[in-house]
Amino acid sequence: MTLIIVILLLLGYVVIATGHTTGVNKSAIAIFIGTVGWVVYICYGTDFVMQRHAEDYWEFLNGDLPSSEAVKYYIYNNVFLYYVGRAASIVMFLLATMSIVEILHNNGCFDFVTKWIKTRNSKRLLWTITLATFILSANLDNLTTATMMLVIMHSIVQNRRQRMLIGAAIVIAANCGGCLTVIGDPTTLVLWGDGAITASRYTAYMALPVLLAWIVPTILINRQLPERLDTQWAPMPFRGDDTNLLPWQRIVMLFVGIGGLWFIPTFHNITKLSPFLGALCVLSVLWVVNEVMNRKLMNADQMQQRYTPRSVQYGTLQQILFVMGIMLAMGVVTETGVFGDVAHWVDDTIGSVWVLGVVSGLLSGVVDSFTIAMSDISLYPIAEAAMKGSYAENFVTNGAYWKIIAYCTAVGGCLLSVGSVSGLALMKMEHIKVGWYVKNLTPKVLAGALTGLLVLWLEVNFI
C-alpha cells in the first residue's frame, strides 16, 4: 500500500507538471491524490498505525480489543484530523486575505495604481506596476495581487508582445514579493505555522535576495521593451452604481486591510493562536468598515451589480483547492514513513542543503513551486531536527534550510510559466507558449535567482 500511495503521488506530480499540455487542471489532480491517498491508507490502516503510532493506539483502545473499526476511528481522530487542521489553517488564511483583497478592489482602493502608471514610457510603467505588485504581494496574497495587476496591465497595454513581457515581470514581482514575508505566500505560511521560521528574522534575511531576484530580471526585461509603449486608457472600472468613496475613505480601508495584516505576526506571538484567526479578525473589521462606508449603496440594489473580475474569483477557488489537496497528499505520504527514508537517502547522497535547494528550484519551474516546497518541508519535520546531530543547525527554527527552500521554490517557480498559479494565469491570459517563455525569460529569471541565492549564502554563512 505504501508503494501504491507513493506511485499515486508521483503520477500526480507528472500530471501537474504536464497540465499545460494535457489541459487537466492541477487543482483537480491535487484534490484527487489527496483524497484517494487517504482512502488507500485507511484500508490498510492497521499496518501503518502499528508501525508509527503503536503506543498511542494501545492507549486509545484503553483495554478494548483491536478491530478494523477501532483503527479507523483512531486514524480519523488522531492522524487524519491533524493534517486536515494543518491544511485548513492555511486555506482559511488564504480565504481571509483573498476576501480582503476583493473588498479593497471593489471599493477602488487600488485605483491609484492605474493612475500611477498612466504613461507611455516603458521604464516608468514597468517599474511602477512591478513595484506595486511586489509590495502588495508581500502584504496581501501573491496570486490575487498578480491576477489583479495582470488585468490592469491587459486593459492598458495594446501590443501583445509588450503585454507578455510586462506580464512576466508582474509574475516575477508577485512571487518574489510573496516570498518576502510570512503572510505573502502559502509556503511561508506553512513554515511559519510549523514554527520553522519567525516573522521578523525571516524577512530580514530574505529582503535583499528577493529584491535582487526581482530587480535583475526586470532590468533585463526592460531592455526588450521599446521606449514608448502602445497604450490605451479606458475609464475607471464601473462597479454597479460605483463607489463614491472619498480618497480619505479609501485610505482608511487600505489602512484597516493592510495594516491589520501587518499586526498578525504580533497577534500570533502574543496569543500563540493560529495566524488565520488574526486574518479572519481583520476581515471582519474591514467588512464592517466597508458596510459603514457604503451604507447608502448597501441599501440600494446596485450593490449586487458590482463587478469583480472572474479571473480573480476562479483563480482564488483553484488556489484554495490546490493547497488543500497538496497538503492532504503530503500528509498521507508522511504517515507511510517514506519521507523519512528519502531524507536519509538525501543526507547520505547529497549532504548539502544548498544543492537540495537548487534542485528544488529547478523542479519548481517544471512541476509547481508549492508542491515542491511542501515535499521539502515534509522531508524534515521541525520537531525531529534535534535528531540530526551536527547537521541539525540547518533545520532548527530560523535554520538555513527553511530560508533556502522558501527562496528557491518561490523564485524557481518563475523559471517556467507553468511553475506557479500566477504564471499559469499569465499563460491563459496572453496565450504564451512555454518555448517562447524559455527563450525570452528563463535566462533572465535564472540570472536574478542565482544573484539572490549568492547573497543569501553570504548572509547565512557570515551574518
N, C-alpha and C positions, 0 to 999 in steps of 0.2 A: 504494500500500500504506500510506503514511503516513496518507492520508485514511481508509482503512478502519480502521486502528488507533485513530485519534482518534475516529471515529464510534462504534466499539465501546466506548471509554471513556466517552463522553458518554451513550450509551444505558445503560451500566452505572450512571452517576450517577442517571439518571432512574428506573431500576428500583429502585435502592437507596432513593431518596427516596420512592417510592410503595409500598414494600414493605408498609407497614402496611395499605394498602387492597387491594393485589393478593394478599397472602398469600405472596409469594415471599420466601424467606429471603435476606437480603442477604449472608450469608456465602457462599452458593452462587453468587450473582452475582459476588462479588469473586473467588472461585476461577475462575469461568468466564472473566472478562475477563483475568485474569492469565495463564492457561494458553493460551487461544486467541490472545491478543495475541502471545505469543512464537512460536506456530506460524506465524502470518501473517508475523511479522518474519523468521523464518529461511527462509521460502520465497523471499523476495527479499533475502536477506542480503547478497549481493554489493554491491548498490547502497548499502545502509546502511553497510556496513563501509568501502567506498571513500570514502564521504562523511565519516565521522567517525574512522576508525581506519586510514587507508591506510598510513601509515608503519609502524605496529606490525604490520599484516597482511603487508607485504612482508618484514619481519624474521622473522615467524613462518614464512613459506614457505621462507626460507633457501635461495633459489635454485631451488626447485621451481616447476613451472608451476602457476598458479592453477586451481582447479577448484571445482565445486559442493561436493564432499566436503570439500575443504580449508577452504573458507569456513565450512562448518557446524561443523567441528572447532574452528576459530578462535573462532566465536561462542560455542560451548559452553564452551571453556576460558578465554577471555579476556574475555567480556562477560557471558554468562548466569550463570556461577557467581559473579561478583561480586555481582550482585543477589540471587541465592539466599543467599549467605553473609550479606549485609546483613539480609535478611528473617529468616533462620534465627536470627541472634543475638538479634533482638527476640523471636521466638517462643520460643526456649529460655529467655530471661529470664522471659517470662510463664509458661511452663510451670513453672519453678522456684518463682516466687513464689506461683502458684496452688496448687502442691503444698504449700508451706509453710503457706499459709492453711488448707488442708484438714486437715493433720496437727494444727495447733493447734486447729482447730474440733472435730475428733473427740476430742480429749483434754480438751474442756471449758475450754480456756484463755480463751474469750470469754464464758463463762457469767457473768462479773462484769458484763457489760453488761446482761443480763436482770435481775440483782439491783439494779443501779443505777437502772433505770427502773421499778422496781416501785412505781408511784404512779398515781393517777388525775388528778393535777394536770397539765394540758396543757402548761404552760410548762416544768415540770421534765422531763417525759418528752420533749418535743420537743427541748429543748436538750441533754439528756444523750445521746440517741441520735444526734443530728446531730454533736455534738462528738466522740463515739466514732468515728463514720463518717469525719469529717474527718481525725482523727489516724491511724486505721488505713489509710485510703486513701493518705495521704502516705507511709506506711512499707511498705505491702504492695502491694495491687493494687486499683484503684478499682472494677472490675467485680465481682470476687469479694466485696469488702467490702460494696458496695452490695447485692448479692443476699442476702448473709448477713443484713444488717441489715433488709432488707425481709421476709425470712422470720420474723425475730424479731418485728418490728412487727406483721406479719399475724396471728401467733398470739396477740397481746396485745390489740390494739385491735379491738373488735367492730363498731363503726359504719363502714360502707363509705366515707362521705364523709370522715370523720376519717382513715381509712387512706389515702385518696387524697391528702389534703393533707400528712400526715406523710411518706408515701412520696415525694412530690415533693421535700420538704425533704431527705430522705435522699439522693436522686439528686443534688441540687444540692451537698450537702456532699461527696459522693463525688467528683464531677467537679472541684470546687474544690480539695479535698484532694490529689487525684492530680496536679493541675497545680502544686502547691507544690514538689515535689521532682523530681529527675531520674529516680527509680525508680518514681514513682507512676502514671505514665500512658504508654502506648505512644508518644505524640507526643514527650514529653520524653526518653524513652529513645532515640528516633531522633536527636533533636538532640544529645544528649549523646554518643552513639556516633559521630556525624559530626564532633564537635569544635566544634559551633556554640555550645555553652554549657559552662560549668564548674559543678560541683555547688553549691559554697558561694555563689558570686556570683549565680547564678540564683535560688536560694532567698531570698537576702537582698533582691533586687529584687521578687520575686513575693509575699513574705509578706503585706504589707499589702493589695495589690489583691485577692488571692484571699480573704483574710479578710473584706473588705468585700463581695465578690461573694457570699459565703456568708451573712454575718450580716444584710445588708439584706433579702433576700427572706425569710429565716427569721423576722425580726421581723414582716414583713407577713403571713406565713402564720399566725403565732401569733395574730394578731388575729382570724383567721377561725375559730379553734377555740374551743369552749366552755371554761369554766374547769375543768370536770370531764369527763374522757373516759369513754367506755363501754369498760371494760377487763375482761378475764378472764384470770386467771393459771393457766396449766397447770403441771403438774410439769415439772421439768427433763427435757430430751430423753433418751430411752433409747438407749443405744449398745451393743446386744448385752448382754453381762454387765455393761456400763457400766464406765467407767474409775474406778478407785478412787484416782486420784492425789490426793495431799495438796495443799493450797494452795501450799506452797513448791515442790513439783514442777512445778505449772503455771506458777509464776513463772519457774522455771528454763527451761522450754520457751519461754515468751514471750521471755525474755532472749536465748536462743540464736537464735530465729527473727527477731525484730525487731531485736535488737542486731546480729546478723550482717549483716542487710541495711543497717544504718547504716554498716557498715565497708566496703561495696562501693565507694563513691567513693574512699576511701583506697586500697583494693586496686587500683583502676583507675589512680590517679595513680602508684602505686609501680611496678606491673608493666607498665602500658600494654596489658595484655591486655583482651579484651572483657569487659564487666561481667557477661555471662551466666555466665562461668566462676566468678566470685565467688559468684553466686547459686546455682549448682549445688553449690559447696563448702558453702555454708550449709545447703542442703537435705540434703546427705549427712550433715553433723554432726547436724542436727536429727533425721534419720531414725534414726541410731544412738542418740541420746538417747531417742527415742520407744520403741525396742525395749528399751532398758535399763529405762526407767520402767515399761513394760508387759510385762516378761518373763513374769510369771505368766499374763497374758491372752494373750500370744503363743503360749504352749504349749497353750492351750485352743482349742476350735473356735469359741467365741463371738466371737473377734476378727473373723471373716469376716462377722459379722452386724451390725457397727457401722454405724449409719445415717449416710449423707451425703445432704443434700438433692439431689434430682435436678435442681433448678433450677441449683444450683451446678455440677454436672457438665456439664450441657448447655450452659450459658452459657459455661463455660470453653472447651469444644471449639469453639463457634461463634466466640468471640473470637480464638482462635489461628488458625483457618482464615481468618477475615476479614482479620486483619492480614497473613498470608502472601499472600493473593490481592491485596490492595490494593498492597502493596509490589512485587510482581511486575508488576502492571499499570503502576504508575508508572515502573518500571524500563524497560519496553519503550517507553513513550511518550517517556521521556527520550532513549533511543537513537535515536529518529527525528529529534531536534532540534527538535521542536515547542515544547517548554517554553522553549527559548531564544528562539524567535520571540515567544512570548507574553510573556515577561519584557521584551523590548524594547518591545513594544506597551504594556505596563503602565507602564514607565518614561516613555514619551513621552506617554501619555494621562492617567494618574493622577498619577504622580510623587510619591506620598506613601505611606509605609509605614503610616501611621495609617489612611488611607482604605482601603487594602487590608486592613488588619486588621479594620476594622468590617464591610466587605463579606464577609470570610471568616467572621466571627462569625455574620452573618445566614444565610449559606449553610450553615453547620454545623448550624443548627437545622432546616433543611429537608432536607439530604442526610444528612450524618454528620460528626461532628467530626473523626475520624481521617482520613477520606477527604479532606476539605478541607485539613487540616493537611499531609498528605503532598503534596497538589498544590502548596501554597505552598512547602514545602521544596524540591520538585523544580524550582521556577521559578528559584531562586538557589542553586546548589551553593556551599558554603562555599569550595571551592578556587578558584572564579572571582571571589571578591569583590574581589580586587585590581584587576580589570579595569574596575571601575565608577567610577574617578576619585574625585571628591569625595563621591559617593553611597555609597562603599564602607564608610564608618564604620557604616552601619546593618547590614551583612552580615558583618562580621568576627566572630571569636569573642566572645561576650557582647554582640554588637551589638543594637540596639533591635529589629530586625526579628524575631529569633527569640523574644524575650520577648513581643512583641505577638501573634505568630501563636499561640504556645502558650497565652497567656491568652484571646485572643478565640475560638479554636476550642473550648477546653475549656468556657468559660462559655457561649458561643453555642450549644453543643450542648444546653444546658438550656432554650433559648428555646421549643422544641417537644419533646414527649415522644418524638419519633422521631429526635432528633438524637444520641443516644448509645445504646449497647447496654444500659446500666443503665436508661435511660428506657424502652426497649422492654420490658425485663423488668417494669418497673412497670406498663406498659400491659396486658401479658398477665395479670399477677397480679391487678390490680384492675379490669380491663376499662374502662380510661379511654379516653374519646373525645378526639380531637385538639381538637375545638371547645371542650369543657369546659376542657381544659388552657390553650388560648389565652385564654379568658375569665378564668380564675381565677389563672393562674400566670405566663403570659408577661409581663404588665406588671411583676410583682414581680421576676422574673429580670432583665428589662431594666433596671430601676432599680438593682439591685445591680451589673450588668455595667458600666453607664455610670459609676457611682461608682468602682468599682475601676479602670476604664480612665483616668479623670481622675487618680487617684493615680499610676498607672503613668506617665502622660505627665509629671507633675510630677517623678517620680523620674528618668526618662530625661533630661529637659532641665535639671534643676537640681541633681542629685546626681552 
